[in-house]
Amino acid sequence: MSHIVRIEDDFDMDKIRTSGQCFRMARLDDGAYRAIASDRVLYMRKLGEDGAGADWEASCTPEEWDSFWSGYFDLGRDYS
């Protein structure tokens, strides 16, 4: 199960992965990313971007995204 997530901020999975803030994140050979946090696993793949943000495919329900992953990635903060 997956859904599309729109992120309208400076969201760069490579920067997050190499920042030292997320210790269990990997870039996979196919270009997707895997994040492990608590007892959860998330796979994300960038689908496309424009000047206002990017669309990502996330391997979770919209409810899990809203209740856990959005906070995990601190998407309520403007990093631009």
N, CA, C and O atoms as CSV, one atom per row, in Angstrom:
chain,resi,resn,atom,element,x,y,z
A,1,MET,N,N,0.840,-1.168,0.000
A,1,MET,CA,C,0.000,0.000,0.000
A,1,MET,C,C,0.890,1.237,0.000
A,1,MET,O,O,1.904,1.291,0.695
A,2,SER,N,N,0.507,2.189,-0.760
A,2,SER,CA,C,1.277,3.425,-0.812
A,2,SER,C,C,0.360,4.568,-1.208
A,2,SER,O,O,-0.762,4.353,-1.667
A,3,HIS,N,N,0.839,5.752,-1.030
A,3,HIS,CA,C,0.098,6.925,-1.490
A,3,HIS,C,C,1.089,8.021,-1.864
A,3,HIS,O,O,2.279,7.930,-1.566
A,4,ILE,N,N,0.582,9.043,-2.512
A,4,ILE,CA,C,1.415,10.155,-2.975
A,4,ILE,C,C,1.414,11.251,-1.915
A,4,ILE,O,O,0.366,11.643,-1.402
A,5,VAL,N,N,2.603,11.731,-1.604
A,5,VAL,CA,C,2.795,12.786,-0.617
A,5,VAL,C,C,3.368,13.991,-1.338
A,5,VAL,O,O,4.343,13.863,-2.078
A,6,ARG,N,N,2.783,15.147,-1.135
A,6,ARG,CA,C,3.290,16.405,-1.696
A,6,ARG,C,C,4.060,17.125,-0.600
A,6,ARG,O,O,3.501,17.425,0.454
A,7,ILE,N,N,5.331,17.404,-0.836
A,7,ILE,CA,C,6.162,18.108,0.141
A,7,ILE,C,C,6.624,19.403,-0.502
A,7,ILE,O,O,7.355,19.396,-1.492
A,8,GLU,N,N,6.188,20.516,0.077
A,8,GLU,CA,C,6.501,21.836,-0.474
A,8,GLU,C,C,7.515,22.545,0.408
A,8,GLU,O,O,7.221,23.578,1.009
A,9,ASP,N,N,8.691,21.986,0.476
A,9,ASP,CA,C,9.765,22.566,1.269
A,9,ASP,C,C,11.078,22.018,0.731
A,9,ASP,O,O,11.088,21.217,-0.203
A,10,ASP,N,N,12.160,22.442,1.309
A,10,ASP,CA,C,13.482,21.968,0.919
A,10,ASP,C,C,13.695,20.593,1.543
A,10,ASP,O,O,14.332,20.476,2.590
A,11,PHE,N,N,13.165,19.555,0.904
A,11,PHE,CA,C,13.191,18.189,1.422
A,11,PHE,C,C,14.109,17.362,0.538
A,11,PHE,O,O,13.780,17.072,-0.612
A,12,ASP,N,N,15.255,16.985,1.077
A,12,ASP,CA,C,16.261,16.260,0.315
A,12,ASP,C,C,16.649,15.012,1.110
A,12,ASP,O,O,17.328,15.105,2.132
A,13,MET,N,N,16.212,13.847,0.632
A,13,MET,CA,C,16.454,12.607,1.364
A,13,MET,C,C,17.948,12.309,1.501
A,13,MET,O,O,18.363,11.743,2.513
A,14,ASP,N,N,18.761,12.673,0.515
A,14,ASP,CA,C,20.204,12.443,0.658
A,14,ASP,C,C,20.788,13.292,1.780
A,14,ASP,O,O,21.624,12.811,2.545
A,15,LYS,N,N,20.361,14.546,1.888
A,15,LYS,CA,C,20.845,15.395,2.982
A,15,LYS,C,C,20.406,14.845,4.330
A,15,LYS,O,O,21.179,14.834,5.288
A,16,ILE,N,N,19.168,14.390,4.397
A,16,ILE,CA,C,18.666,13.820,5.650
A,16,ILE,C,C,19.452,12.560,5.997
A,16,ILE,O,O,19.856,12.364,7.143
A,17,ARG,N,N,19.663,11.714,5.000
A,17,ARG,CA,C,20.351,10.432,5.210
A,17,ARG,C,C,21.779,10.630,5.702
A,17,ARG,O,O,22.248,9.867,6.546
A,18,THR,N,N,22.473,11.630,5.194
A,18,THR,CA,C,23.879,11.827,5.545
A,18,THR,C,C,24.089,12.835,6.676
A,18,THR,O,O,25.228,13.094,7.063
A,19,SER,N,N,23.013,13.403,7.209
A,19,SER,CA,C,23.146,14.460,8.216
A,19,SER,C,C,23.549,13.957,9.597
A,19,SER,O,O,24.029,14.732,10.423
A,20,GLY,N,N,23.357,12.672,9.852
A,20,GLY,CA,C,23.623,12.162,11.187
A,20,GLY,C,C,22.402,12.217,12.081
A,20,GLY,O,O,22.447,11.725,13.209
A,21,GLN,N,N,21.314,12.802,11.610
A,21,GLN,CA,C,20.080,12.872,12.394
A,21,GLN,C,C,19.276,11.581,12.302
A,21,GLN,O,O,18.606,11.199,13.261
A,22,CYS,N,N,19.337,10.910,11.159
A,22,CYS,CA,C,18.596,9.664,10.938
A,22,CYS,C,C,19.618,8.554,10.739
A,22,CYS,O,O,20.334,8.533,9.738
A,23,PHE,N,N,19.681,7.654,11.671
A,23,PHE,CA,C,20.731,6.643,11.648
A,23,PHE,C,C,20.348,5.382,10.890
A,23,PHE,O,O,21.218,4.590,10.528
A,24,ARG,N,N,19.076,5.188,10.648
A,24,ARG,CA,C,18.646,3.970,9.967
A,24,ARG,C,C,17.924,4.324,8.671
A,24,ARG,O,O,16.761,3.967,8.478
A,25,MET,N,N,18.613,5.016,7.800
A,25,MET,CA,C,18.074,5.393,6.504
A,25,MET,C,C,19.089,4.994,5.442
A,25,MET,O,O,20.296,5.136,5.635
A,26,ALA,N,N,18.584,4.492,4.319
A,26,ALA,CA,C,19.475,4.057,3.247
A,26,ALA,C,C,18.888,4.443,1.903
A,26,ALA,O,O,17.671,4.468,1.716
A,27,ARG,N,N,19.783,4.742,0.972
A,27,ARG,CA,C,19.380,4.901,-0.419
A,27,ARG,C,C,19.568,3.541,-1.082
A,27,ARG,O,O,20.638,2.939,-0.993
A,28,LEU,N,N,18.530,3.069,-1.738
A,28,LEU,CA,C,18.560,1.753,-2.353
A,28,LEU,C,C,19.071,1.836,-3.782
A,28,LEU,O,O,19.110,2.917,-4.370
A,29,ASP,N,N,19.454,0.719,-4.330
A,29,ASP,CA,C,20.019,0.682,-5.676
A,29,ASP,C,C,19.071,1.226,-6.736
A,29,ASP,O,O,19.522,1.754,-7.753
A,30,ASP,N,N,17.771,1.108,-6.517
A,30,ASP,CA,C,16.796,1.581,-7.503
A,30,ASP,C,C,16.456,3.061,-7.349
A,30,ASP,O,O,15.588,3.571,-8.056
A,31,GLY,N,N,17.139,3.762,-6.422
A,31,GLY,CA,C,16.922,5.193,-6.234
A,31,GLY,C,C,15.909,5.535,-5.158
A,31,GLY,O,O,15.771,6.703,-4.794
A,32,ALA,N,N,15.201,4.552,-4.644
A,32,ALA,CA,C,14.267,4.781,-3.552
A,32,ALA,C,C,15.049,4.880,-2.241
A,32,ALA,O,O,16.247,4.598,-2.192
A,33,TYR,N,N,14.351,5.283,-1.191
A,33,TYR,CA,C,14.949,5.386,0.136
A,33,TYR,C,C,14.168,4.517,1.106
A,33,TYR,O,O,12.955,4.350,0.971
A,34,ARG,N,N,14.876,3.965,2.087
A,34,ARG,CA,C,14.240,3.193,3.152
A,34,ARG,C,C,14.598,3.860,4.474
A,34,ARG,O,O,15.769,4.102,4.765
A,35,ALA,N,N,13.576,4.151,5.264
A,35,ALA,CA,C,13.776,4.725,6.593
A,35,ALA,C,C,13.157,3.782,7.613
A,35,ALA,O,O,12.045,3.287,7.426
A,36,ILE,N,N,13.886,3.541,8.691
A,36,ILE,CA,C,13.399,2.712,9.786
A,36,ILE,C,C,13.384,3.592,11.026
A,36,ILE,O,O,14.397,4.192,11.388
A,37,ALA,N,N,12.230,3.662,11.672
A,37,ALA,CA,C,12.098,4.453,12.889
A,37,ALA,C,C,11.125,3.735,13.811
A,37,ALA,O,O,10.041,3.323,13.399
A,38,SER,N,N,11.529,3.597,15.049
A,38,SER,CA,C,10.717,2.869,16.019
A,38,SER,C,C,10.476,1.466,15.473
A,38,SER,O,O,11.437,0.759,15.169
A,39,ASP,N,N,9.241,1.051,15.344
A,39,ASP,CA,C,8.938,-0.272,14.795
A,39,ASP,C,C,8.370,-0.168,13.384
A,39,ASP,O,O,7.651,-1.061,12.936
A,40,ARG,N,N,8.691,0.921,12.680
A,40,ARG,CA,C,8.111,1.196,11.358
A,40,ARG,C,C,9.188,1.232,10.283
A,40,ARG,O,O,10.340,1.579,10.542
A,41,VAL,N,N,8.784,0.867,9.076
A,41,VAL,CA,C,9.661,0.939,7.905
A,41,VAL,C,C,8.914,1.706,6.826
A,41,VAL,O,O,7.740,1.444,6.565
A,42,LEU,N,N,9.598,2.650,6.202
A,42,LEU,CA,C,9.008,3.462,5.136
A,42,LEU,C,C,9.915,3.415,3.927
A,42,LEU,O,O,11.132,3.555,4.046
A,43,TYR,N,N,9.324,3.219,2.769
A,43,TYR,CA,C,10.031,3.339,1.494
A,43,TYR,C,C,9.470,4.559,0.794
A,43,TYR,O,O,8.254,4.736,0.724
A,44,MET,N,N,10.360,5.409,0.271
A,44,MET,CA,C,9.928,6.608,-0.458
A,44,MET,C,C,10.680,6.703,-1.774
A,44,MET,O,O,11.866,6.385,-1.867
A,45,ARG,N,N,9.954,7.150,-2.783
A,45,ARG,CA,C,10.533,7.347,-4.107
A,45,ARG,C,C,10.026,8.686,-4.643
A,45,ARG,O,O,8.826,8.961,-4.626
A,46,LYS,N,N,10.957,9.511,-5.119
A,46,LYS,CA,C,10.584,10.805,-5.684
A,46,LYS,C,C,9.980,10.585,-7.063
A,46,LYS,O,O,10.564,9.910,-7.911
A,47,LEU,N,N,8.802,11.165,-7.275
A,47,LEU,CA,C,8.101,11.004,-8.541
A,47,LEU,C,C,8.350,12.172,-9.491
A,47,LEU,O,O,8.386,11.991,-10.708
A,48,GLY,N,N,8.519,13.344,-8.945
A,48,GLY,CA,C,8.738,14.523,-9.774
A,48,GLY,C,C,8.720,15.765,-8.911
A,48,GLY,O,O,8.272,15.740,-7.765
A,49,GLU,N,N,9.212,16.844,-9.475
A,49,GLU,CA,C,9.241,18.096,-8.728
A,49,GLU,C,C,8.992,19.267,-9.648
A,49,GLU,O,O,9.153,19.174,-10.865
A,50,ASP,N,N,8.596,20.373,-9.042
A,50,ASP,CA,C,8.448,21.632,-9.750
A,50,ASP,C,C,8.985,22.719,-8.828
A,50,ASP,O,O,9.574,22.403,-7.794
A,51,GLY,N,N,8.808,23.934,-9.157
A,51,GLY,CA,C,9.359,25.014,-8.346
A,51,GLY,C,C,8.778,25.127,-6.951
A,51,GLY,O,O,9.362,25.782,-6.087
A,52,ALA,N,N,7.636,24.498,-6.718
A,52,ALA,CA,C,6.964,24.630,-5.424
A,52,ALA,C,C,7.159,23.429,-4.514
A,52,ALA,O,O,6.745,23.470,-3.356
A,53,GLY,N,N,7.773,22.369,-5.000
A,53,GLY,CA,C,7.949,21.194,-4.162
A,53,GLY,C,C,8.072,19.944,-4.992
A,53,GLY,O,O,8.391,20.001,-6.179
A,54,ALA,N,N,7.818,18.808,-4.361
A,54,ALA,CA,C,7.976,17.526,-5.042
A,54,ALA,C,C,6.898,16.554,-4.595
A,54,ALA,O,O,6.359,16.657,-3.493
A,55,ASP,N,N,6.599,15.614,-5.469
A,55,ASP,CA,C,5.688,14.523,-5.153
A,55,ASP,C,C,6.516,13.275,-4.877
A,55,ASP,O,O,7.460,12.965,-5.604
A,56,TRP,N,N,6.150,12.576,-3.831
A,56,TRP,CA,C,6.829,11.367,-3.409
A,56,TRP,C,C,5.818,10.249,-3.262
A,56,TRP,O,O,4.685,10.480,-2.842
A,57,GLU,N,N,6.219,9.050,-3.604
A,57,GLU,CA,C,5.428,7.877,-3.298
A,57,GLU,C,C,5.921,7.336,-1.963
A,57,GLU,O,O,7.110,7.063,-1.800
A,58,ALA,N,N,5.014,7.180,-1.013
A,58,ALA,CA,C,5.361,6.713,0.323
A,58,ALA,C,C,4.638,5.402,0.603
A,58,ALA,O,O,3.450,5.274,0.307
A,59,SER,N,N,5.334,4.442,1.164
A,59,SER,CA,C,4.789,3.098,1.383
A,59,SER,C,C,4.044,2.989,2.712
A,59,SER,O,O,4.317,2.101,3.519
A,60,CYS,N,N,3.115,3.891,2.922
A,60,CYS,CA,C,2.313,3.863,4.140
A,60,CYS,C,C,0.929,4.409,3.822
A,60,CYS,O,O,0.690,4.927,2.731
A,61,THR,N,N,0.043,4.292,4.763
A,61,THR,CA,C,-1.285,4.864,4.584
A,61,THR,C,C,-1.215,6.375,4.827
A,61,THR,O,O,-0.283,6.856,5.471
A,62,PRO,N,N,-2.190,7.119,4.318
A,62,PRO,CA,C,-2.225,8.557,4.626
A,62,PRO,C,C,-2.302,8.823,6.132
A,62,PRO,O,O,-1.734,9.799,6.622
A,63,GLU,N,N,-2.998,7.963,6.852
A,63,GLU,CA,C,-3.120,8.139,8.300
A,63,GLU,C,C,-1.769,7.952,8.998
A,63,GLU,O,O,-1.422,8.711,9.903
A,64,GLU,N,N,-1.009,6.935,8.572
A,64,GLU,CA,C,0.312,6.730,9.177
A,64,GLU,C,C,1.253,7.877,8.815
A,64,GLU,O,O,2.059,8.304,9.642
A,65,TRP,N,N,1.155,8.374,7.590
A,65,TRP,CA,C,1.972,9.519,7.197
A,65,TRP,C,C,1.685,10.703,8.111
A,65,TRP,O,O,2.605,11.320,8.646
A,66,ASP,N,N,0.393,11.020,8.288
A,66,ASP,CA,C,0.001,12.176,9.096
A,66,ASP,C,C,0.335,11.989,10.572
A,66,ASP,O,O,0.758,12.937,11.233
A,67,SER,N,N,0.152,10.789,11.091
A,67,SER,CA,C,0.331,10.578,12.529
A,67,SER,C,C,1.771,10.300,12.933
A,67,SER,O,O,2.126,10.501,14.094
A,68,PHE,N,N,2.619,9.841,11.999
A,68,PHE,CA,C,3.983,9.487,12.388
A,68,PHE,C,C,5.051,10.106,11.491
A,68,PHE,O,O,5.873,10.887,11.969
A,69,TRP,N,N,5.053,9.778,10.218
A,69,TRP,CA,C,6.185,10.136,9.345
A,69,TRP,C,C,6.316,11.632,9.109
A,69,TRP,O,O,7.434,12.141,9.034
A,70,SER,N,N,5.222,12.337,8.993
A,70,SER,CA,C,5.313,13.787,8.804
A,70,SER,C,C,6.037,14.442,9.984
A,70,SER,O,O,6.856,15.341,9.794
A,71,GLY,N,N,5.733,13.995,11.179
A,71,GLY,CA,C,6.421,14.500,12.365
A,71,GLY,C,C,7.861,14.026,12.441
A,71,GLY,O,O,8.745,14.778,12.851
A,72,TYR,N,N,8.100,12.789,12.049
A,72,TYR,CA,C,9.459,12.246,12.040
A,72,TYR,C,C,10.384,13.096,11.166
A,72,TYR,O,O,11.527,13.366,11.534
A,73,PHE,N,N,9.876,13.511,10.010
A,73,PHE,CA,C,10.670,14.351,9.097
A,73,PHE,C,C,10.544,15.833,9.416
A,73,PHE,O,O,11.112,16.664,8.708
A,74,ASP,N,N,9.802,16.183,10.479
A,74,ASP,CA,C,9.647,17.562,10.935
A,74,ASP,C,C,9.110,18.474,9.821
A,74,ASP,O,O,9.603,19.584,9.622
A,75,LEU,N,N,8.100,17.989,9.105
A,75,LEU,CA,C,7.589,18.734,7.956
A,75,LEU,C,C,6.727,19.929,8.348
A,75,LEU,O,O,6.315,20.691,7.473
A,76,GLY,N,N,6.446,20.114,9.618
A,76,GLY,CA,C,5.738,21.301,10.054
A,76,GLY,C,C,6.631,22.529,10.140
A,76,GLY,O,O,6.139,23.643,10.317
A,77,ARG,N,N,7.930,22.334,10.018
A,77,ARG,CA,C,8.905,23.431,10.111
A,77,ARG,C,C,9.304,23.864,8.702
A,77,ARG,O,O,9.482,23.027,7.817
A,78,ASP,N,N,9.442,25.161,8.500
A,78,ASP,CA,C,9.878,25.705,7.209
A,78,ASP,C,C,11.401,25.766,7.181
A,78,ASP,O,O,12.005,26.607,7.848
A,79,TYR,N,N,12.010,24.887,6.421
A,79,TYR,CA,C,13.470,24.844,6.330
A,79,TYR,C,C,14.010,25.689,5.180
A,79,TYR,O,O,15.224,25.839,5.036
A,80,SER,N,N,13.118,26.240,4.365
A,80,SER,CA,C,13.577,27.089,3.259
A,80,SER,C,C,14.171,28.347,3.815
A,80,SER,O,O,14.621,29.206,3.056
